[in-house]
Amino acid sequence: MEAKSKWNIQGNVLDLCCGSGEVSNVLKDCDVEGLDPYTRELYEKNTNNNCIEMTFKDIVCRGLEKKYDNVICSYALHLCEKSMLPMLLYRISEVSNNLFVITPHKKPDCDGEFFKEKERMKRERTTIIWYESRIA
């Protein structure tokens, strides 16, 4: 993942909506934990990392329990209900100064009250956007 080296992504990482672990496997030299309400068993089998079973709604209602250097969400943040997105972003900003969104389109736009866009890169049909917390 070119973004990993360009933006020096390291430390502990939350792979939000981790699926089967594609992003986590690129970040093998980081301390990665997955989060996905549906794919825990597959993720843990493919990565040997722990996976938290939570939905966006769970995160909004209860928050996240630990801090991360980076949160990466690939191909999923656009699935969050629009009315719930601001609170989800707030909850993420409580636990991390960096949010990386990997998306096939421009949705959602996370630049706002809790995060500001720092940089973006586009490779083929995928855009990776790095947001920094406004709260930190």
The first five atom37 places (N, CA, C, CB, O) and aatype in JSON, in Angstrom:
{
  "aatype": [12, 6, 0, 11, 15, 11, 17, 2, 9, 5, 7, 2, 19, 10, 3, 10, 4, 4, 7, 15, 7, 6, 19, 15, 2, 19, 10, 11, 3, 4, 3, 19, 6, 7, 10, 3, 14, 18, 16, 1, 6, 10, 18, 6, 11, 2, 16, 2, 2, 2, 4, 9, 6, 12, 16, 13, 11, 3, 9, 19, 4, 1, 7, 10, 6, 11, 11, 18, 3, 2, 19, 9, 4, 15, 18, 0, 10, 8, 10, 4, 6, 11, 15, 12, 10, 14, 12, 10, 10, 18, 1, 9, 15, 6, 19, 15, 2, 2, 10, 13, 19, 9, 16, 14, 8, 11, 11, 14, 3, 4, 3, 7, 6, 13, 13, 11, 6, 11, 6, 1, 12, 11, 1, 6, 1, 16, 16, 9, 9, 17, 18, 6, 15, 1, 9, 0],
  "atom_mask": [
    [1, 1, 1, 1, 1],
    [1, 1, 1, 1, 1],
    [1, 1, 1, 1, 1],
    [1, 1, 1, 1, 1],
    [1, 1, 1, 1, 1],
    [1, 1, 1, 1, 1],
    [1, 1, 1, 1, 1],
    [1, 1, 1, 1, 1],
    [1, 1, 1, 1, 1],
    [1, 1, 1, 1, 1],
    [1, 1, 1, 0, 1],
    [1, 1, 1, 1, 1],
    [1, 1, 1, 1, 1],
    [1, 1, 1, 1, 1],
    [1, 1, 1, 1, 1],
    [1, 1, 1, 1, 1],
    [1, 1, 1, 1, 1],
    [1, 1, 1, 1, 1],
    [1, 1, 1, 0, 1],
    [1, 1, 1, 1, 1],
    [1, 1, 1, 0, 1],
    [1, 1, 1, 1, 1],
    [1, 1, 1, 1, 1],
    [1, 1, 1, 1, 1],
    [1, 1, 1, 1, 1],
    [1, 1, 1, 1, 1],
    [1, 1, 1, 1, 1],
    [1, 1, 1, 1, 1],
    [1, 1, 1, 1, 1],
    [1, 1, 1, 1, 1],
    [1, 1, 1, 1, 1],
    [1, 1, 1, 1, 1],
    [1, 1, 1, 1, 1],
    [1, 1, 1, 0, 1],
    [1, 1, 1, 1, 1],
    [1, 1, 1, 1, 1],
    [1, 1, 1, 1, 1],
    [1, 1, 1, 1, 1],
    [1, 1, 1, 1, 1],
    [1, 1, 1, 1, 1],
    [1, 1, 1, 1, 1],
    [1, 1, 1, 1, 1],
    [1, 1, 1, 1, 1],
    [1, 1, 1, 1, 1],
    [1, 1, 1, 1, 1],
    [1, 1, 1, 1, 1],
    [1, 1, 1, 1, 1],
    [1, 1, 1, 1, 1],
    [1, 1, 1, 1, 1],
    [1, 1, 1, 1, 1],
    [1, 1, 1, 1, 1],
    [1, 1, 1, 1, 1],
    [1, 1, 1, 1, 1],
    [1, 1, 1, 1, 1],
    [1, 1, 1, 1, 1],
    [1, 1, 1, 1, 1],
    [1, 1, 1, 1, 1],
    [1, 1, 1, 1, 1],
    [1, 1, 1, 1, 1],
    [1, 1, 1, 1, 1],
    [1, 1, 1, 1, 1],
    [1, 1, 1, 1, 1],
    [1, 1, 1, 0, 1],
    [1, 1, 1, 1, 1],
    [1, 1, 1, 1, 1],
    [1, 1, 1, 1, 1],
    [1, 1, 1, 1, 1],
    [1, 1, 1, 1, 1],
    [1, 1, 1, 1, 1],
    [1, 1, 1, 1, 1],
    [1, 1, 1, 1, 1],
    [1, 1, 1, 1, 1],
    [1, 1, 1, 1, 1],
    [1, 1, 1, 1, 1],
    [1, 1, 1, 1, 1],
    [1, 1, 1, 1, 1],
    [1, 1, 1, 1, 1],
    [1, 1, 1, 1, 1],
    [1, 1, 1, 1, 1],
    [1, 1, 1, 1, 1],
    [1, 1, 1, 1, 1],
    [1, 1, 1, 1, 1],
    [1, 1, 1, 1, 1],
    [1, 1, 1, 1, 1],
    [1, 1, 1, 1, 1],
    [1, 1, 1, 1, 1],
    [1, 1, 1, 1, 1],
    [1, 1, 1, 1, 1],
    [1, 1, 1, 1, 1],
    [1, 1, 1, 1, 1],
    [1, 1, 1, 1, 1],
    [1, 1, 1, 1, 1],
    [1, 1, 1, 1, 1],
    [1, 1, 1, 1, 1],
    [1, 1, 1, 1, 1],
    [1, 1, 1, 1, 1],
    [1, 1, 1, 1, 1],
    [1, 1, 1, 1, 1],
    [1, 1, 1, 1, 1],
    [1, 1, 1, 1, 1],
    [1, 1, 1, 1, 1],
    [1, 1, 1, 1, 1],
    [1, 1, 1, 1, 1],
    [1, 1, 1, 1, 1],
    [1, 1, 1, 1, 1],
    [1, 1, 1, 1, 1],
    [1, 1, 1, 1, 1],
    [1, 1, 1, 1, 1],
    [1, 1, 1, 1, 1],
    [1, 1, 1, 1, 1],
    [1, 1, 1, 1, 1],
    [1, 1, 1, 0, 1],
    [1, 1, 1, 1, 1],
    [1, 1, 1, 1, 1],
    [1, 1, 1, 1, 1],
    [1, 1, 1, 1, 1],
    [1, 1, 1, 1, 1],
    [1, 1, 1, 1, 1],
    [1, 1, 1, 1, 1],
    [1, 1, 1, 1, 1],
    [1, 1, 1, 1, 1],
    [1, 1, 1, 1, 1],
    [1, 1, 1, 1, 1],
    [1, 1, 1, 1, 1],
    [1, 1, 1, 1, 1],
    [1, 1, 1, 1, 1],
    [1, 1, 1, 1, 1],
    [1, 1, 1, 1, 1],
    [1, 1, 1, 1, 1],
    [1, 1, 1, 1, 1],
    [1, 1, 1, 1, 1],
    [1, 1, 1, 1, 1],
    [1, 1, 1, 1, 1],
    [1, 1, 1, 1, 1],
    [1, 1, 1, 1, 1],
    [1, 1, 1, 1, 1]
  ],
  "atom_positions": [
    [[0.85, -1.18, 0.0], [0.0, 0.0, 0.0], [0.9, 1.23, 0.0], [-0.97, 0.0, 1.23], [1.59, 1.51, 0.98]],
    [[0.88, 1.95, -1.08], [1.72, 3.12, -1.25], [1.5, 4.16, -0.16], [1.48, 3.74, -2.6], [2.45, 4.81, 0.29]],
    [[0.26, 4.33, 0.27], [-0.06, 5.32, 1.31], [0.66, 5.0, 2.61], [-1.57, 5.37, 1.55], [1.06, 5.92, 3.33]],
    [[0.84, 3.72, 2.92], [1.51, 3.33, 4.16], [2.91, 3.91, 4.24], [1.57, 1.81, 4.28], [3.3, 4.46, 5.27]],
    [[3.66, 3.78, 3.18], [5.03, 4.31, 3.2], [5.06, 5.82, 3.01], [5.88, 3.64, 2.12], [5.84, 6.51, 3.66]],
    [[4.22, 6.35, 2.12], [4.22, 7.79, 1.87], [3.84, 8.58, 3.11], [3.26, 8.12, 0.74], [4.43, 9.62, 3.4]],
    [[2.83, 8.08, 3.84], [2.34, 8.8, 5.02], [2.87, 8.22, 6.32], [0.82, 8.78, 5.03], [2.45, 8.63, 7.41]],
    [[3.8, 7.28, 6.22], [4.47, 6.69, 7.39], [3.46, 6.17, 8.42], [5.39, 7.73, 8.04], [3.54, 6.51, 9.6]],
    [[2.53, 5.35, 7.97], [1.54, 4.77, 8.87], [2.21, 3.68, 9.7], [0.33, 4.19, 8.06], [2.75, 2.72, 9.16]],
    [[2.17, 3.87, 11.0], [2.8, 2.91, 11.91], [2.09, 2.95, 13.26], [4.32, 3.22, 12.08], [1.13, 3.7, 13.44]],
    [[2.56, 2.14, 14.19], [1.97, 2.12, 15.52], [0.77, 1.2, 15.58], [0.0, 0.0, 0.0], [0.68, 0.23, 14.83]],
    [[-0.15, 1.51, 16.49], [-1.34, 0.66, 16.59], [-2.45, 1.21, 15.71], [-1.82, 0.55, 18.07], [-2.68, 2.42, 15.63]],
    [[-3.13, 0.28, 15.04], [-4.1, 0.63, 14.0], [-5.41, -0.11, 14.26], [-3.55, 0.28, 12.58], [-5.41, -1.3, 14.58]],
    [[-6.52, 0.6, 14.12], [-7.83, -0.03, 14.1], [-8.26, -0.14, 12.64], [-8.87, 0.76, 14.95], [-8.41, 0.87, 11.96]],
    [[-8.45, -1.36, 12.19], [-8.95, -1.63, 10.84], [-10.47, -1.7, 10.95], [-8.33, -2.96, 10.22], [-11.03, -2.77, 11.2]],
    [[-11.12, -0.55, 10.78], [-12.56, -0.4, 10.95], [-13.28, -1.0, 9.74], [-12.94, 1.08, 11.14], [-12.98, -0.65, 8.6]],
    [[-14.23, -1.89, 9.99], [-14.91, -2.63, 8.92], [-13.89, -3.47, 8.16], [-15.67, -1.67, 7.95], [-13.76, -3.37, 6.94]],
    [[-13.17, -4.28, 8.91], [-11.99, -4.98, 8.43], [-12.25, -6.09, 7.42], [-11.27, -5.55, 9.57], [-11.32, -6.53, 6.74]],
    [[-13.47, -6.56, 7.31], [-13.75, -7.63, 6.35], [-12.91, -8.85, 6.64], [0.0, 0.0, 0.0], [-12.83, -9.29, 7.79]],
    [[-12.28, -9.39, 5.63], [-11.46, -10.59, 5.81], [-9.99, -10.28, 6.09], [-11.56, -11.47, 4.6], [-9.18, -11.19, 6.24]],
    [[-9.65, -8.98, 6.16], [-8.3, -8.62, 6.59], [-7.35, -8.13, 5.52], [0.0, 0.0, 0.0], [-6.14, -8.11, 5.74]],
    [[-7.85, -7.74, 4.38], [-6.97, -7.31, 3.29], [-6.06, -6.15, 3.71], [-7.8, -6.89, 2.09], [-4.85, -6.19, 3.46]],
    [[-6.63, -5.12, 4.35], [-5.83, -3.97, 4.77], [-4.88, -4.37, 5.9], [-6.74, -2.8, 5.23], [-3.71, -3.99, 5.89]],
    [[-5.37, -5.12, 6.86], [-4.54, -5.55, 7.99], [-3.32, -6.33, 7.53], [-5.36, -6.39, 8.96], [-2.24, -6.19, 8.1]],
    [[-3.49, -7.16, 6.5], [-2.36, -7.94, 6.02], [-1.29, -7.08, 5.36], [-2.84, -8.99, 5.05], [-0.13, -7.49, 5.3]],
    [[-1.65, -5.91, 4.86], [-0.67, -4.98, 4.31], [0.1, -4.3, 5.46], [-1.36, -3.91, 3.42], [1.23, -3.87, 5.28]],
    [[-0.53, -4.21, 6.62], [0.04, -3.5, 7.77], [0.66, -4.47, 8.78], [-1.03, -2.66, 8.46], [0.58, -4.23, 9.98]],
    [[1.26, -5.54, 8.32], [1.79, -6.59, 9.2], [2.81, -6.08, 10.21], [2.41, -7.67, 8.38], [2.93, -6.65, 11.29]],
    [[3.54, -5.03, 9.9], [4.54, -4.52, 10.84], [3.94, -3.54, 11.85], [5.68, -3.84, 10.08], [4.66, -2.99, 12.69]],
    [[2.63, -3.32, 11.79], [1.92, -2.49, 12.77], [1.19, -3.41, 13.75], [0.92, -1.52, 12.07], [1.03, -4.6, 13.5]],
    [[0.75, -2.83, 14.85], [-0.08, -3.54, 15.82], [-1.53, -3.29, 15.41], [0.2, -3.06, 17.31], [-2.08, -2.23, 15.71]],
    [[-2.15, -4.26, 14.72], [-3.46, -4.05, 14.1], [-4.53, -4.85, 14.83], [-3.43, -4.46, 12.62], [-4.34, -6.0, 15.21]],
    [[-5.67, -4.19, 15.01], [-6.86, -4.85, 15.56], [-7.99, -4.57, 14.58], [-7.2, -4.33, 17.02], [-8.13, -3.45, 14.09]],
    [[-8.79, -5.58, 14.29], [-9.91, -5.42, 13.38], [-11.19, -5.08, 14.13], [0.0, 0.0, 0.0], [-11.3, -5.31, 15.33]],
    [[-12.14, -4.53, 13.4], [-13.48, -4.29, 13.93], [-14.46, -4.52, 12.8], [-13.62, -2.84, 14.52], [-14.41, -3.85, 11.76]],
    [[-15.37, -5.48, 13.01], [-16.38, -5.77, 12.01], [-17.47, -6.6, 12.69], [-15.77, -6.52, 10.78], [-17.17, -7.58, 13.37]],
    [[-18.72, -6.23, 12.5], [-19.79, -6.98, 13.17], [-20.11, -8.32, 12.51], [-21.02, -6.14, 13.2], [-20.88, -9.1, 13.07]],
    [[-19.55, -8.6, 11.35], [-19.96, -9.78, 10.59], [-18.85, -10.77, 10.28], [-20.57, -9.34, 9.32], [-19.14, -11.94, 10.03]],
    [[-17.6, -10.36, 10.28], [-16.54, -11.22, 9.73], [-15.45, -11.59, 10.73], [-15.91, -10.54, 8.56], [-14.34, -11.9, 10.32]],
    [[-15.75, -11.57, 12.03], [-14.73, -11.81, 13.05], [-13.96, -13.1, 12.81], [-15.38, -11.85, 14.43], [-12.73, -13.09, 12.77]],
    [[-14.65, -14.21, 12.65], [-13.96, -15.5, 12.51], [-13.05, -15.53, 11.29], [-14.99, -16.63, 12.41], [-11.9, -15.96, 11.38]],
    [[-13.54, -15.07, 10.16], [-12.73, -15.05, 8.93], [-11.54, -14.12, 9.09], [-13.59, -14.62, 7.73], [-10.42, -14.46, 8.7]],
    [[-11.77, -12.93, 9.66], [-10.68, -11.97, 9.87], [-9.59, -12.57, 10.76], [-11.22, -10.66, 10.49], [-8.41, -12.51, 10.41]],
    [[-9.98, -13.13, 11.89], [-9.0, -13.69, 12.82], [-8.24, -14.85, 12.2], [-9.69, -14.15, 14.12], [-7.04, -15.01, 12.44]],
    [[-8.91, -15.67, 11.4], [-8.25, -16.77, 10.71], [-7.23, -16.26, 9.69], [-9.29, -17.67, 10.01], [-6.13, -16.8, 9.58]],
    [[-7.6, -15.22, 8.94], [-6.72, -14.71, 7.87], [-5.57, -13.85, 8.36], [-7.53, -13.92, 6.89], [-4.57, -13.7, 7.67]],
    [[-5.71, -13.27, 9.56], [-4.7, -12.3, 10.02], [-4.0, -12.67, 11.33], [-5.33, -10.97, 10.17], [-2.94, -12.14, 11.62]],
    [[-4.58, -13.56, 12.1], [-4.11, -13.86, 13.46], [-4.19, -12.64, 14.37], [-2.67, -14.36, 13.42], [-3.48, -12.58, 15.37]],
    [[-5.04, -11.69, 14.04], [-5.28, -10.51, 14.87], [-6.66, -10.64, 15.53], [-5.19, -9.19, 14.03], [-7.52, -11.38, 15.06]],
    [[-6.84, -9.91, 16.62], [-8.14, -9.86, 17.27], [-9.11, -9.02, 16.46], [-8.02, -9.29, 18.7], [-8.7, -8.11, 15.73]],
    [[-10.4, -9.33, 16.59], [-11.44, -8.57, 15.91], [-12.56, -8.28, 16.9], [-11.98, -9.34, 14.67], [-13.08, -9.18, 17.55]],
    [[-12.91, -7.0, 16.99], [-14.01, -6.55, 17.83], [-15.29, -6.62, 16.99], [-13.76, -5.09, 18.36], [-15.3, -6.21, 15.83]],
    [[-16.37, -7.13, 17.58], [-17.64, -7.21, 16.88], [-18.51, -6.03, 17.3], [-18.37, -8.56, 17.17], [-19.16, -6.07, 18.35]],
    [[-18.52, -4.98, 16.49], [-19.33, -3.8, 16.74], [-19.85, -3.25, 15.42], [-18.51, -2.72, 17.5], [-19.2, -3.37, 14.38]],
    [[-21.03, -2.65, 15.48], [-21.59, -1.94, 14.33], [-21.29, -0.46, 14.48], [-23.13, -2.2, 14.2], [-20.8, -0.02, 15.53]],
    [[-21.58, 0.32, 13.44], [-21.46, 1.77, 13.55], [-22.34, 2.28, 14.7], [-21.85, 2.47, 12.22], [-21.93, 3.14, 15.47]],
    [[-23.53, 1.73, 14.8], [-24.45, 2.16, 15.87], [-23.87, 1.86, 17.24], [-25.8, 1.47, 15.71], [-24.02, 2.67, 18.16]],
    [[-23.22, 0.71, 17.41], [-22.58, 0.37, 18.68], [-21.5, 1.4, 19.02], [-21.96, -1.03, 18.62], [-21.4, 1.83, 20.17]],
    [[-20.7, 1.78, 18.03], [-19.64, 2.76, 18.26], [-20.24, 4.09, 18.67], [-18.76, 2.93, 16.99], [-19.76, 4.73, 19.61]],
    [[-21.28, 4.52, 17.98], [-21.94, 5.79, 18.29], [-22.49, 5.77, 19.71], [-23.09, 6.07, 17.29], [-22.33, 6.74, 20.45]],
    [[-23.12, 4.67, 20.1], [-23.77, 4.59, 21.42], [-22.78, 4.39, 22.56], [-24.77, 3.47, 21.42], [-22.96, 4.96, 23.64]],
    [[-21.74, 3.59, 22.34], [-20.83, 3.23, 23.44], [-19.41, 3.75, 23.3], [-20.78, 1.75, 23.57], [-18.66, 3.75, 24.28]],
    [[-19.03, 4.18, 22.12], [-17.66, 4.61, 21.9], [-16.72, 3.41, 21.77], [0.0, 0.0, 0.0], [-17.16, 2.26, 21.81]],
    [[-15.46, 3.7, 21.61], [-14.43, 2.67, 21.51], [-13.61, 2.68, 22.79], [-13.51, 2.9, 20.26], [-13.44, 3.74, 23.41]],
    [[-13.11, 1.54, 23.19], [-12.49, 1.41, 24.49], [-11.02, 1.79, 24.57], [-12.64, 0.03, 24.94], [-10.52, 2.07, 25.66]],
    [[-10.32, 1.81, 23.46], [-8.89, 2.13, 23.53], [-8.49, 3.13, 22.46], [-8.04, 0.87, 23.4], [-9.24, 3.39, 21.52]],
    [[-7.31, 3.67, 22.61], [-6.79, 4.67, 21.68], [-5.97, 3.96, 20.6], [-5.93, 5.73, 22.43], [-5.38, 2.91, 20.82]],
    [[-5.95, 4.59, 19.43], [-5.2, 4.07, 18.28], [-4.41, 5.21, 17.66], [-6.14, 3.41, 17.24], [-4.86, 6.36, 17.67]],
    [[-3.25, 4.9, 17.12], [-2.49, 5.9, 16.37], [-3.2, 6.22, 15.06], [-1.04, 5.4, 16.09], [-3.17, 7.36, 14.58]],
    [[-3.84, 5.21, 14.49], [-4.51, 5.36, 13.19], [-5.77, 4.51, 13.14], [-3.56, 4.98, 12.05], [-5.8, 3.4, 13.67]],
    [[-6.79, 5.03, 12.49], [-7.99, 4.26, 12.17], [-8.1, 4.26, 10.65], [-9.29, 4.86, 12.85], [-8.04, 5.31, 10.01]],
    [[-8.25, 3.07, 10.09], [-8.38, 2.93, 8.64], [-9.72, 2.26, 8.35], [-7.19, 2.1, 8.03], [-10.04, 1.22, 8.92]],
    [[-10.49, 2.87, 7.47], [-11.78, 2.3, 7.07], [-11.8, 2.19, 5.56], [-12.98, 3.18, 7.59], [-11.73, 3.19, 4.85]],
    [[-11.91, 0.96, 5.06], [-11.88, 0.78, 3.61], [-13.22, 0.27, 3.09], [-10.77, -0.18, 3.22], [-13.76, -0.72, 3.58]],
    [[-13.72, 0.97, 2.09], [-14.92, 0.59, 1.35], [-16.13, 0.36, 2.25], [-14.65, -0.65, 0.56], [-16.94, -0.53, 1.97]],
    [[-16.29, 1.15, 3.33], [-17.43, 0.91, 4.21], [-18.03, 2.17, 4.84], [-17.02, -0.02, 5.29], [-19.22, 2.16, 5.18]],
    [[-17.28, 3.22, 5.0], [-17.79, 4.38, 5.74], [-19.0, 5.0, 5.05], [-16.7, 5.42, 5.9], [-19.85, 5.6, 5.72]],
    [[-19.09, 4.88, 3.75], [-20.26, 5.4, 3.03], [-21.54, 4.65, 3.37], [-20.03, 5.33, 1.52], [-22.63, 5.11, 3.05]],
    [[-21.42, 3.49, 4.03], [-22.59, 2.71, 4.44], [-23.22, 3.22, 5.74], [-22.21, 1.26, 4.6], [-24.33, 2.82, 6.09]],
    [[-22.51, 4.08, 6.44], [-23.04, 4.64, 7.68], [-24.21, 5.57, 7.34], [-21.94, 5.42, 8.46], [-24.14, 6.36, 6.41]],
    [[-25.3, 5.45, 8.11], [-26.44, 6.34, 7.91], [-25.98, 7.79, 8.03], [-27.57, 6.04, 8.93], [-25.23, 8.14, 8.94]],
    [[-26.42, 8.62, 7.1], [-25.98, 10.01, 7.06], [-26.23, 10.73, 8.39], [-26.69, 10.75, 5.94], [-25.39, 11.53, 8.82]],
    [[-27.35, 10.45, 9.03], [-27.67, 11.11, 10.3], [-26.75, 10.67, 11.43], [-29.11, 10.84, 10.67], [-26.59, 11.39, 12.41]],
    [[-26.15, 9.48, 11.31], [-25.28, 8.94, 12.33], [-23.81, 9.3, 12.11], [-25.44, 7.44, 12.38], [-23.01, 9.2, 13.04]],
    [[-23.45, 9.71, 10.9], [-22.04, 9.94, 10.55], [-21.35, 10.96, 11.45], [-21.95, 10.39, 9.13], [-20.23, 10.68, 11.89]],
    [[-21.93, 12.12, 11.76], [-21.21, 13.08, 12.62], [-20.82, 12.49, 13.98], [-22.06, 14.32, 12.83], [-19.71, 12.71, 14.46]],
    [[-21.72, 11.75, 14.6], [-21.41, 11.17, 15.9], [-20.39, 10.05, 15.77], [-22.67, 10.64, 16.57], [-19.55, 9.87, 16.66]],
    [[-20.44, 9.29, 14.69], [-19.43, 8.25, 14.45], [-18.06, 8.89, 14.31], [-19.77, 7.43, 13.18], [-17.08, 8.41, 14.89]],
    [[-17.97, 9.98, 13.54], [-16.69, 10.67, 13.38], [-16.2, 11.24, 14.7], [-16.82, 11.8, 12.35], [-15.01, 11.21, 14.99]],
    [[-17.12, 11.76, 15.51], [-16.75, 12.24, 16.83], [-16.15, 11.11, 17.66], [-17.97, 12.86, 17.55], [-15.1, 11.28, 18.29]],
    [[-16.81, 9.96, 17.67], [-16.32, 8.81, 18.44], [-14.94, 8.36, 17.95], [-17.32, 7.64, 18.36], [-14.09, 8.0, 18.76]],
    [[-14.72, 8.38, 16.66], [-13.4, 8.01, 16.13], [-12.36, 9.05, 16.55], [-13.43, 7.89, 14.57], [-11.24, 8.7, 16.9]],
    [[-12.73, 10.33, 16.51], [-11.78, 11.39, 16.89], [-11.42, 11.33, 18.37], [-12.36, 12.76, 16.56], [-10.37, 11.84, 18.77]],
    [[-12.26, 10.7, 19.19], [-11.95, 10.53, 20.61], [-10.79, 9.56, 20.83], [-13.17, 10.03, 21.36], [-10.09, 9.65, 21.83]],
    [[-10.58, 8.64, 19.88], [-9.59, 7.59, 20.09], [-8.41, 7.64, 19.12], [-10.24, 6.26, 19.98], [-7.46, 6.87, 19.28]],
    [[-8.44, 8.53, 18.13], [-7.35, 8.58, 17.17], [-7.21, 9.97, 16.56], [-7.56, 7.55, 16.07], [-8.2, 10.67, 16.33]],
    [[-5.98, 10.35, 16.3], [-5.71, 11.62, 15.63], [-5.73, 11.5, 14.12], [-4.37, 12.17, 16.07], [-5.75, 12.5, 13.41]],
    [[-5.74, 10.26, 13.6], [-5.66, 10.02, 12.16], [-6.74, 9.07, 11.71], [-4.29, 9.47, 11.79], [-6.94, 8.01, 12.3]],
    [[-7.45, 9.45, 10.66], [-8.45, 8.61, 10.03], [-8.1, 8.53, 8.55], [-9.89, 9.16, 10.25], [-7.95, 9.55, 7.88]],
    [[-7.97, 7.3, 8.05], [-7.72, 7.06, 6.63], [-8.95, 6.38, 6.04], [-6.43, 6.19, 6.41], [-9.37, 5.32, 6.51]],
    [[-9.51, 6.99, 5.02], [-10.7, 6.45, 4.38], [-10.31, 6.0, 2.97], [-11.86, 7.49, 4.34], [-9.84, 6.8, 2.16]],
    [[-10.53, 4.72, 2.7], [-10.28, 4.15, 1.39], [-11.65, 3.96, 0.74], [-9.46, 2.79, 1.47], [-12.5, 3.27, 1.29]],
    [[-11.85, 4.58, -0.42], [-13.19, 4.6, -1.0], [-13.12, 4.58, -2.53], [-13.97, 5.84, -0.53], [-12.18, 5.1, -3.13]],
    [[-14.13, 3.97, -3.16], [-14.17, 3.99, -4.62], [-14.82, 5.25, -5.17], [-14.92, 2.77, -5.13], [-14.87, 5.44, -6.39]],
    [[-15.31, 6.11, -4.3], [-15.95, 7.36, -4.72], [-15.65, 8.44, -3.7], [-17.49, 7.17, -4.9], [-14.78, 8.25, -2.85]],
    [[-16.32, 9.54, -3.75], [-15.99, 10.67, -2.88], [-16.82, 10.71, -1.6], [-16.19, 11.96, -3.63], [-16.75, 11.69, -0.86]],
    [[-17.59, 9.67, -1.32], [-18.44, 9.66, -0.15], [-17.84, 8.79, 0.93], [-19.85, 9.19, -0.51], [-17.16, 7.81, 0.6]],
    [[-18.04, 9.07, 2.18], [-18.57, 10.34, 2.68], [-17.45, 11.38, 2.78], [-19.24, 10.15, 4.05], [-16.27, 11.03, 2.77]],
    [[-17.81, 12.62, 2.87], [-16.85, 13.69, 3.1], [-16.74, 13.86, 4.61], [-17.29, 15.04, 2.4], [-17.7, 14.28, 5.26]],
    [[-15.59, 13.53, 5.17], [-15.39, 13.57, 6.62], [-14.76, 14.88, 7.08], [-14.52, 12.41, 7.06], [-14.52, 15.07, 8.27]],
    [[-14.49, 15.79, 6.15], [-13.9, 17.08, 6.48], [-14.98, 17.95, 7.12], [-13.29, 17.78, 5.21], [-15.97, 18.29, 6.48]],
    [[-14.78, 18.3, 8.38], [-15.81, 19.07, 9.07], [-15.44, 19.36, 10.5], [0.0, 0.0, 0.0], [-14.31, 19.74, 10.8]],
    [[-16.39, 19.19, 11.38], [-16.24, 19.57, 12.77], [-15.17, 18.75, 13.51], [-17.55, 19.42, 13.47], [-14.49, 19.29, 14.38]],
    [[-15.03, 17.46, 13.18], [-14.15, 16.59, 13.95], [-12.86, 16.22, 13.25], [-14.87, 15.36, 14.31], [-11.86, 15.91, 13.91]],
    [[-12.85, 16.25, 11.93], [-11.64, 15.94, 11.16], [-11.45, 16.95, 10.05], [-11.72, 14.51, 10.57], [-12.41, 17.53, 9.54]],
    [[-10.18, 17.16, 9.68], [-9.86, 18.0, 8.52], [-9.01, 17.17, 7.56], [-9.12, 19.32, 8.94], [-8.15, 16.4, 7.98]],
    [[-9.28, 17.35, 6.28], [-8.51, 16.61, 5.29], [-7.09, 17.11, 5.26], [-9.15, 16.73, 3.91], [-6.84, 18.31, 5.15]],
    [[-6.15, 16.18, 5.34], [-4.73, 16.52, 5.28], [-4.17, 16.28, 3.89], [-3.94, 15.73, 6.31], [-3.44, 17.11, 3.34]],
    [[-4.52, 15.12, 3.31], [-3.97, 14.78, 2.0], [-4.81, 13.66, 1.39], [-2.48, 14.36, 2.1], [-5.51, 12.94, 2.1]],
    [[-4.72, 13.53, 0.07], [-5.4, 12.42, -0.59], [-4.55, 11.93, -1.75], [-6.8, 12.83, -1.09], [-3.73, 12.66, -2.3]],
    [[-4.78, 10.67, -2.1], [-4.13, 10.11, -3.29], [-5.16, 9.23, -4.0], [-2.84, 9.29, -2.92], [-6.05, 8.65, -3.38]],
    [[-4.99, 9.15, -5.29], [-5.91, 8.34, -6.09], [-5.09, 7.37, -6.92], [-6.81, 9.23, -7.01], [-4.12, 7.75, -7.57]],
    [[-5.49, 6.11, -6.87], [-4.85, 5.07, -7.65], [-5.94, 4.29, -8.36], [-3.97, 4.13, -6.77], [-6.78, 3.67, -7.71]],
    [[-5.93, 4.34, -9.67], [-6.96, 3.71, -10.49], [-8.33, 4.22, -10.02], [-6.88, 2.16, -10.4], [-8.6, 5.41, -10.12]],
    [[-9.2, 3.35, -9.52], [-10.55, 3.78, -9.12], [-10.7, 3.94, -7.61], [-11.57, 2.78, -9.62], [-11.81, 4.05, -7.1]],
    [[-9.59, 3.96, -6.9], [-9.63, 4.05, -5.44], [-9.01, 5.35, -4.97], [-8.91, 2.86, -4.8], [-7.95, 5.75, -5.44]],
    [[-9.69, 6.0, -4.03], [-9.17, 7.22, -3.4], [-8.89, 6.92, -1.94], [-10.17, 8.4, -3.54], [-9.7, 6.29, -1.26]],
    [[-7.74, 7.35, -1.46], [-7.38, 7.23, -0.05], [-7.24, 8.64, 0.5], [-6.05, 6.39, 0.15], [-6.45, 9.44, -0.01]],
    [[-8.01, 8.94, 1.53], [-8.01, 10.28, 2.11], [-7.54, 10.2, 3.55], [-9.43, 10.93, 2.02], [-8.04, 9.4, 4.34]],
    [[-6.56, 11.04, 3.88], [-6.02, 11.11, 5.24], [-6.65, 12.32, 5.91], [-4.45, 11.2, 5.25], [-6.51, 13.45, 5.45]],
    [[-7.33, 12.07, 7.01], [-7.92, 13.13, 7.83], [-7.2, 13.19, 9.16], [-9.45, 12.88, 8.03], [-6.83, 12.16, 9.73]],
    [[-6.99, 14.41, 9.67], [-6.44, 14.61, 11.0], [-7.53, 15.13, 11.91], [-5.24, 15.58, 10.97], [-8.4, 15.9, 11.49]],
    [[-7.48, 14.7, 13.16], [-8.48, 15.13, 14.12], [-8.37, 16.62, 14.41], [-8.36, 14.35, 15.4], [-7.26, 17.14, 14.53]],
    [[-9.49, 17.3, 14.51], [-9.53, 18.69, 14.93], [-9.58, 18.8, 16.44], [-10.73, 19.4, 14.32], [-9.39, 19.88, 16.99]],
    [[-9.83, 17.7, 17.11], [-10.01, 17.7, 18.56], [-8.68, 17.6, 19.3], [-10.92, 16.55, 18.98], [-8.52, 18.17, 20.38]],
    [[-7.72, 16.87, 18.72], [-6.45, 16.61, 19.41], [-5.7, 17.88, 19.77], [-5.57, 15.74, 18.55], [-4.62, 17.82, 20.35]]
  ]
}
